[in-house]
Every structure is written in C-alpha cells, then in structure tokens.
Amino acid sequence: MRLLLALVGAVLVLGTGAAPAGAHGAMTTARVDVSTVDGVDVRAEIEVEYDLLMKSAWLREEAWGATDPAGQVRQLDANRADVAAYVSERFQVAYDDVRCTATPTAAPERTERDGRAHALITLGYDCEGAPGGAHALFSALFPDSETFVHSTRTLVHHDLDGTEGTTVLTGEDDTHAITPGERHESRQWAEFLVLGGEHLLLGLDHLLFLVALLLASRSVRDVVLAATTFTAAHSVTFLLAALGVVSVPSAVVEPVIALSIVVVAVLGVVGRGERWRLPVVFGFGLLHGLGFAGALGLDERASWDLLGALLAFNLGIELVQLALVALLFPIVLVLRRLPRGQVVTAGAAVVVAITATVWLVDRLVAGVAPV
C-alpha cells in the first residue's frame, strides 16, 4: 500500500509538472520535409518545438519564456537570424559528400502540434555538383549534450534523387544516405515500430488513460474487453487520420483526450456505469487515435506510400500497451484484496482525474488564446 501511495505521488508530480498539452516527458520529435527544388538544390521545412528551439539557441528569456501565440510570433521574427543559424548547423544536407550551403528562404512561422507551440523554419540548400549524384541527410537537432532533452528523434520525409521515403534519425544513427531508386522498407518499419512504442510509453496523457482503464476494471475479463475496445477504436482513426482521410484540429483533439482520462478515472471511483463503460472507451479511443496520428505529422501524399510503416507504428503502440497491462493489472488485483486496498486504488484514480482536469483546463485556455 505504501508503494502504491508513493507511485500515486509520483504520478501527480509528473502530471502537474509536465507540459499540459501533450506531456511527452523529456524527449521530443523534430519533423523535416526535404525535397528537390532545382536540379541538385534542396528545400527543407523543419518543424521543432518552440521553447526547445529558443532555449537551445541560447536566446534571451523573453524569447523562450513567451507563452502566448502572438508573443511567440514576435520572438520568432525578432530572432530569425539566430533561429536559422541554430537549425542550419544541426540539420545538414550533403551532395556527393560535399556539404550544401543553407540559407533561410522564408520567415519562421509558428505552428501547433499536439497542443504545443512549434516553429517552422524553411531553409534552402545550395548544393554543388552535377545531376546524377546522391544526397545525404544529417540531424543533430537538440542533442543530449545541450541537456534540455534527451534521445531526440528527427522524423524525415524526403523526395530526393528519384526516391521518396521516410526515415528516423537519432543520436546513434544521425545520417541517412539516399540511394537513388532503392527502397528501405525493413529499416523504415523497424524505426516506426520503436517510435510507436516510445510514443505510448513516454506520452503521459495516453499512458494515464491506460492507467485509468486498469483502475476502472474489476476483473481480467474487464481489462481485456476495455483494452481490446480501445485498440480497435484508436487503430481505426489512427490509420484514417495518418492517411489523410480524416482531419480534426489538435485544439479539439487534445482537450478531449484530457477529458477522456477524467471520465474513465471517475467511472473507476464511483464503480458504476458498467453499461456505458465500453461505449465510452470506444468513443474516446477514436480521439486517442487522432492524437497518435498527430504525432507523426504525415500528409496524405506521404502516408499512402507509408502504409507498412504506419502499421508498424500502431503495432509498436499495441506491444507496449499489452506489456503495461500485463505488468500493472496484476498489481491492481492484488491491492484490491488487501485491507483498504479499494480505498488506495480509488485514491489513485482520483489523482489521475485531478491531473487530467488540470490538463483539460490548460488545453482549453490554450485553445481559445488569441493568435
């Protein structure tokens, strides 16, 4: 019982201390779209989290401390040179082993993803050489040495040298050489499998929803039905959204994800609503699928060519989900059989509900803030 109380306290600290919209811990994913512009020259659209960019570029506090959209837009414009210098040094393009010269081609823009402010930096890369060669991509965005985050992944979609695909660059595997006409599905699927598992494991909002489901379940049958229902629901909308068939703004998705945690946690406390539990889980699972798809940020043009990778990403989510259920639910069942065990598990559900309520309010406020 004391162990669970300690875990509950840790959940509360993590939940209230994490970024309210997304809450994905001390990791981040940068997204880059790279394409050929004219001959061998390249254009790259690089999307990174706003506050990490401003901190990593060692700008003044008013830059990374800006929280309102209008203020962030002003800071991006005022610091465009420093922003471009940081990004161009850490995301590089080479052609036939010669580094291309990067210059900004547009003013940086503010975007949103998963309820968080992002910066979109557009760079042009002037590459020297004759047509027929091959490009290589390198990313050192937000390295561990800068200490703000760790294990950054850069999700790169490229259309270069007659080859289109997506790859994930990391600190351990930071370079991707384009081989004209060659496909790399096996490596791509493995990368997306890991990326999907990490997104669930390190995405505190999705993780707390799973915890709320476990606390609301009274038997192995209950948790199997709930987990299966959640899997079926989020798999459908994940694939539809990632393929560009369905599109819902993150300003809608993120608050509803927080609301889903509150509702399921409350159902676990009151111990009622069995008739409605699975329909509620299915409905909210649909919204979580949209949240998973938002993590990838792939457009319709890219996604249909990435169906295998998308399935691998979803499989990674399911494998981690099954592992967590197998690990945590036996503990919940044992605790319920101990003296005051029901009180402790109900208390854990209350903590989860309070944490999600804080997120819900923050996301609603962020959603109505003027741009």
N, C-alpha and C positions, 0 to 999 in steps of 0.2 A: 504493500500500500504506500509506503514511504517512497519507494522507487517511482511509482506512478505519479505521485504528487510532485516529485522532482521533475519528471518528464512534462507534466502539465505546466509547471512554472516555466520550463524551457520553451514550450510551445508559445506561451503568452509573450515571453521576451522576444522570441524570433518573430512572432506575428506582428506585434505592435512596432517593432524596430525596423522591420523590412520595408522596402518601398511599397506603398499602399496599392499601387496598381501594377500587378504582375508578381512582385515578391519572389524573384527568382534567385535570391541569395547572392553570393559573391562571384558569380560568373556572368558572362554576357556573350551575346552573339552579334557580330557585325555582319552586314549583308551587302554584297557588292554585285553589281550587274556590269559586265565587261563586254564590249562589242567593238568590232572593227568599224572605223569611221571612213577612212580613205586610204586604200592600199594597205599599208602596214601600220598606220597610226591607229590609236585605240582611244575609246571613250569609256570612262568608268563612273558609275553612280554609286557612291559609298554611303551607307546609312549606318550610323552608330548612335549609341545613347548620348544624349546631350550633356548630362552632368559629368559623365566619364570623360568625354572629349574635352570639356573645359578644364577639368582637373588635370588630365594627362598632359595637356598643352601648357600647363603651369600659368594659367591666366589668373587675373585678379579675382578676389572673392565675389565681386558683384557679377562676374561672368558665370561661374559655376553655381553661384547661390541663387540665381534668378529662377523663380518657380512659375511665374505667370507667363502664358504664351507670348504676349506682346513684348514683355521684357526679354525673353529668350531670343525672339526675332531680332530685337535691337542689338543684343550682345553678339549674336552671330554675325551681324552686319559690321559691327564695330571691330570685331576681332577676326575678320575674314582672312587676313594675311597669315596670322598665327595658326588658325584652324587649317588652312590649306597646307601650310608648311609641315604641321604635325602629320596630317593624313598622307601627304605625298611621300614623306620619308618612310612611312611604315607600311604603305601599300604600294608595291613597286611592280612595274611591268618591264620585261626584257624582251628583246627580239634578236634571235640568233646570238644569245649570250651577251648582248650589249644592252645596258640599262637604258630605257626610254626616258626622255625628259618630260616631267609632269608639270602642268600649269593649270590653274583653275579656269574653267570656261563659263562659269555662272556663279552668281552669289549663292552662298549656302542657304538652305531652306530648313525650316522647322517642320517636322512631321510627327506623327504619333503612331506607336505600335504597342499593343498590349497595355494601353493606357499610360505609356511612358513617353516622355518627350525624346525625340530623336533629331539628329541633324543629318541632312542630306547634302553631301559635298560632291560636286561634279568636276572631274578632272579630265583633261585631255593629255594623252601621252604621245609625244613626238618620237617616233621610232625610226632609226636609220637602217637601211638595208634594202635589198631587192626583194620583190614579191617571190613567194615560194618558200620562204623560211618558216620558222615556228616561234611562237611567243611562249613566255613562261611568266607565271604569276607568283608573287611573294607577299605574305602578310605577316607583319609583326604588330598589328593593332593591339593596344592595351596588353603589353607583355607582362608576365609575372613580376619582372624587375621594377615596374612602376608602382607596384604594391596596392593599387586601387581595387583590382580584381585579380582573379587567377583563372588559368585554363581557358582563356578566350578562344572562341571558335569563330572563324570567318567563313560564312556560307557564300560561295561564289558561283554565280551563274555566268557562263561565258559562251560567246558566239564568235569564235576566232579561228582563223586558218581552216575554214570549211568544216569545223567541228563545233557542235553545240552540246553543252552538258553542265552539270553542277558538281562541285566538289567542296569539301570542307577542309580548310587549312587550320592547323593548330600550332602551338609552340614546338611540338615534337615533329611535326610534318608541315613545314611552313611554305613549301614551294610546290607548285603544280606545273609541270611542263606539258604544253599542248602537243599532242601527236596528231598531225592532220589525218583525218579520215578514220582514226581509231577510237573505239568506244571503251569505256571503263565501267561497265555496269556493276561488276562484282565489287570493286572497291567502293563505288558510289553507294551501293546498297549497305555495305558494312558500316560506312560512315553515318548513314541515315539511321541505321539500327541503333547505334550508340547515341546519336543525337536525340532520338525519340525517348530512349530510356532516361537520359540525363534531364530532358525537359520535364518529365513527370517527377523524377526524384528531387530535382532542385527547384521545381515550380511549387512554391509553398501553398498557393491557392488551390491548385489541383490536388496536392497532397493532403491538405486539410479536408477537402471534400471526401477523399477516400477514408480518412480517419473518422469523419462524421458518419459515413456509411457503416463502418465497423462498429462504432459505439451504438448505432441505432439498431443493429442486428442482434437477434436473441439466440440464433442457432446457426449451425453450419449451413443449413438449407437457406436461411435468410440471407446470409452473406454471399452465397453462391448465386442466388437469384438477383440480388442487388448488383453484384459485380458484373454479371452477365448482361443485365439490362443496361448498365452504364456503358459497358464496352460496345454493345450493339448500337446504342444511340450516338456516342461520340465518334464511332468509326464511320457512320453514315455521313454526318455533317463535316467531319474532317476531310474526307475524300472529296465531297461535293465542293466545299469551300476552297480546298487546295487546287482543285481542277478549274476553278473559276466559275462554277455553275451557280453557287450561292455566295452572296456578299452581304455581310452585316457589319456596320461600323463598330470599331472597338469601344466607342463611347457607350454603346448599348450592351455589347457582349461582356465587358469587364465588370460592370456593376451587377449584372445578373449572375455572373459566376460567384461573386461575393454573396449575393442573396441566396444562391443555392446552398452554400455552406451553412448559412444561418438557418434556413428552413429544415434541412436534414438534421442538423445538430439539435434543433428544438424538438423535432419528432423523436429523437433519441431520448431526450429528457422526459417528455410527457408520456412516452411509451404508448401513444395512441396513433391513430391514423394508418393502421396496417393496410386498410383497403386502398389507401391512396399512395402508399409508400413507393411502390414500383412505378406507377404513372409519373409521380413527382421526380423520381430518379431518372426515368427515361427523358422527360421533358428537359430537365436541367442538363442531362448528358448531351443532348443536342447542342446546347450552348457551349459546353466544355469542348466539344469537337471543333467549334468555330475558333475557340481560344487556341487549341493545338495547331490549327491551320495557320492562325495569325503568327505563330512562332516561326514559321518557315518563310512567309512573305513572298511566295512564288506567284507569278502572274499566270494567266491562262495559257499564254504562248509557251511558257516553260513547263507547266505542270503536266500536260498531256504526254510529253516526252519523258516524264519522270515518274510514271505510274509505279514502276517497280520500287523506286526509291521511296515514294510516298507510303507504299505498303510496308516497306522495311521500317520507316519511321513509326508507323502505327504499331507494328509488331514490337518494336522496342518499348513503346508505352505499355503494351499489354504484358510483356515479360516482367517489367519492373512492378507493375500493378499486382500481378499474381504472386511475385516474391514477397511484396509487402503484406498482402492478405495472409499468406501462409505464415509469415513471421509474427504479425501483430494480433490476428484474431484469436489464436490460442491463448495469448496473454489476457485478452479481454474476457474470454470464457472462464479462465481460472480466477480472475479477480472477482467476477460476479458471484462466485461460490464462496468467497471469503466473507467473514463478518464485515459489514459496512461496505462490501465491495460494490453494491449497487449505487451507494452514495458517491463513491470515488469515481466510478465511470460516468455518473450523471454530472459530477463536477467537472470532469474533463470535457464533456460535451458542452457545458456552459462556457468554459474557457474558449473553446473553438468558436462557439456562437458569438461571443463578445469580440473576439479577434476579427471575425469576418464582418461583424457590424461596423467596426472601425474602418475596415477596407471599403465597405459599401458606401459609407458617408464620404470618405475621401474621394472615391471614384465618381460619385455623383457630383460633388463640388467641382472636381477637375473637369467633368463633362460639361458643366454649364459655365465655366470660366470663359470670359471673352477672349477671342484670339486676336 
